[in-house]
Amino acid sequence: MGPAGQLRLAEELFAWIQANLTRDIEFLWGPSTTLGSWRYEGEYYFNEIPSDARSWADLAAYARQEGCSYAIMDIHTLHRRQKLLASSFAAEQGRIHIRALPSNWALTYVQPGLPCRWCVFQMLDQQPIGHPLSLTLRGQIRLLGYEVANARVQAGGHLHFTLYWQPLTTIGEDYTVFTHLLGPGNVLLAQVDRQPLQGRVPTGQWIPGGIYADRFDMSLPADTPPGEAQLEVGLYQLATMERLPVVTLEGQRLPEDRVLLSIPIIIGEATSQ
């Protein structure tokens, strides 16, 4: 890939960051020159992995000291901090292959797919899950929790939320995530159904024990009626449309094999033009 293509992909990564993460984020990233981060230093802060970090404990201590809540990995960083990162990442034809997800790091974005040129992690010890859960789907995947970025949204606007998944074992199938916004009487107002992480990391590629922060941007139709709504989420097999059974920590199966998120979504009238 030439410089123009590399620049375009870098711009796509930062477009995703700007759309999904708040300003003033502290990133752990580098040393590397692949992103042109100097153009974004007014919005974000970038901290290079120190050369004297010899263990993940060293890196975690540095991240806490600097207040880093997200980490960006790329091939240059891997080459320059090989001794530290080789246990989790490997180089594969100019891209990163993820061997194992670092403890307490949630993978939330890859580009363009796996193996990837860049991957973004949420560092959960600095940016923990806002609403923890412990629900198991077909005994294979745990829904660890969720976050809703904007529980008040106008008709015609966008609802942003994150689901946190953790595979308990190797998964032999690619399940589809369903997310539905329901109004009174379970009327479907909006939905996003797709494979995880923007469709780029199917469940069949998940690493057991890893954490996946699956961010959603749900568009609401302009004629969505104002009022209170609720999100339902889960997983299903696309070939059969069968939902995966959802079971609580106490062994109770949830009705309709769906998870109803407890935060109410308040929909306001569309802004007049």
Backbone hydrogen bonds, N-H to C=O, Kabsch-Sander energy under -0.5 kcal/mol:
donor,donor_aa,acceptor,acceptor_aa,energy
6,Q,2,G,-2.3
7,L,3,P,-2.4
8,R,4,A,-2.2
9,L,5,G,-2.2
10,A,6,Q,-2.1
11,E,7,L,-2.4
12,E,8,R,-2.0
13,L,9,L,-2.1
14,F,10,A,-2.2
15,A,11,E,-2.2
16,W,12,E,-2.0
17,I,13,L,-2.2
18,Q,14,F,-2.7
19,A,15,A,-1.7
20,N,16,W,-1.7
21,L,17,I,-2.8
24,D,43,E,-2.7
25,I,22,T,-0.6
27,F,25,I,-0.6
27,F,45,Y,-3.8
28,L,70,Y,-2.5
29,W,27,F,-0.7
29,W,47,N,-2.3
30,G,72,I,-0.5
39,R,36,G,-1.9
40,Y,37,S,-2.2
41,E,38,W,-0.8
43,E,40,Y,-1.8
44,Y,40,Y,-2.7
45,Y,25,I,-2.5
47,N,27,F,-2.5
48,E,46,F,-0.5
49,I,30,G,-2.3
53,A,50,P,-1.6
54,R,52,D,-0.7
59,L,55,S,-2.0
60,A,56,W,-2.7
61,A,57,A,-2.2
62,Y,58,D,-2.1
63,A,59,L,-2.6
64,R,60,A,-2.3
65,Q,61,A,-2.2
66,E,62,Y,-2.3
67,G,63,A,-1.1
68,C,63,A,-2.3
69,S,26,E,-1.9
70,Y,26,E,-1.5
71,A,121,F,-2.3
72,I,28,L,-2.5
73,M,119,C,-2.7
75,I,117,R,-0.6
78,L,74,D,-2.1
79,H,75,I,-2.3
80,R,76,H,-2.2
81,R,77,T,-1.7
82,Q,79,H,-0.7
85,L,81,R,-2.3
86,A,82,Q,-2.2
88,S,85,L,-1.8
89,F,85,L,-2.4
90,A,97,H,-2.3
92,E,95,R,-3.1
95,R,92,E,-1.1
96,I,116,C,-4.1
97,H,90,A,-3.4
98,I,96,I,-0.5
99,R,88,S,-2.7
99,R,97,H,-0.7
100,A,88,S,-1.4
105,W,102,P,-2.1
106,A,122,Q,-3.0
107,L,105,W,-0.6
107,L,211,I,-2.2
108,T,120,V,-2.8
109,Y,120,V,-1.2
111,Q,118,W,-2.0
114,L,200,R,-0.6
116,C,96,I,-2.0
117,R,111,Q,-3.0
118,W,111,Q,-1.7
119,C,73,M,-1.7
120,V,109,Y,-2.5
121,F,71,A,-2.9
122,Q,106,A,-2.9
123,M,69,S,-2.6
123,M,121,F,-0.5
124,L,104,N,-2.1
124,L,122,Q,-1.0
125,D,104,N,-0.6
126,Q,123,M,-1.6
127,Q,123,M,-2.5
131,H,146,Y,-1.6
133,L,144,L,-3.7
135,L,143,L,-1.4
136,T,247,V,-2.7
137,L,141,I,-3.5
138,R,136,T,-0.6
138,R,245,P,-2.2
140,Q,137,L,-2.2
141,I,137,L,-1.7
142,R,166,Q,-2.9
143,L,135,L,-3.2
144,L,142,R,-0.9
144,L,164,Y,-2.6
145,G,164,Y,-0.9
146,Y,131,H,-1.7
147,E,162,T,-2.0
149,A,147,E,-0.5
149,A,160,H,-2.5
150,N,160,H,-0.9
153,V,151,A,-0.5
153,V,266,I,-2.5
155,A,268,G,-2.6
156,G,221,P,-1.0
157,G,154,Q,-2.4
159,L,218,M,-3.1
160,H,158,H,-0.5
161,F,216,F,-1.4
162,T,147,E,-2.7
163,L,214,D,-2.4
164,Y,145,G,-2.4
165,W,163,L,-0.6
165,W,212,Y,-2.5
166,Q,142,R,-2.0
168,L,140,Q,-3.9
169,T,140,Q,-0.8
172,G,170,T,-0.5
175,Y,173,E,-0.9
176,T,236,Y,-3.0
177,V,194,R,-2.9
178,F,234,G,-2.4
179,T,192,V,-1.2
180,H,232,E,-2.7
181,L,190,A,-3.1
182,L,180,H,-0.6
182,L,230,Q,-3.2
183,G,187,V,-3.1
186,N,183,G,-1.3
187,V,184,P,-0.8
189,L,181,L,-3.3
189,L,187,V,-0.5
190,A,181,L,-1.1
192,V,179,T,-2.3
194,R,177,V,-1.8
199,G,195,Q,-1.3
200,R,197,L,-2.1
201,V,196,P,-1.8
205,Q,202,P,-2.4
206,W,203,T,-1.5
209,G,167,P,-3.1
210,G,207,I,-2.4
211,I,105,W,-0.6
212,Y,165,W,-2.7
213,A,107,L,-2.4
213,A,211,I,-0.5
214,D,163,L,-3.4
214,D,212,Y,-0.9
215,R,213,A,-0.8
216,F,161,F,-3.1
218,M,159,L,-3.0
219,S,217,D,-0.6
220,L,157,G,-2.8
224,T,221,P,-1.7
227,G,267,I,-2.1
229,A,265,I,-2.9
230,Q,182,L,-2.2
232,E,180,H,-2.6
233,V,259,V,-2.2
234,G,178,F,-1.5
236,Y,176,T,-2.2
237,Q,242,E,-2.4
238,L,236,Y,-0.6
241,M,237,Q,-2.7
242,E,237,Q,-0.5
244,L,235,L,-2.6
247,V,136,T,-2.8
247,V,245,P,-0.5
248,T,252,Q,-2.7
251,G,248,T,-1.8
254,L,246,V,-2.8
257,D,254,L,-1.7
258,R,255,P,-1.1
259,V,233,V,-2.8
260,L,258,R,-0.6
261,L,231,L,-2.4
261,L,259,V,-0.7
265,I,229,A,-2.8
266,I,151,A,-3.0
266,I,264,P,-0.6
267,I,227,G,-3.3
267,I,265,I,-0.6
268,G,153,V,-2.3
268,G,266,I,-0.5
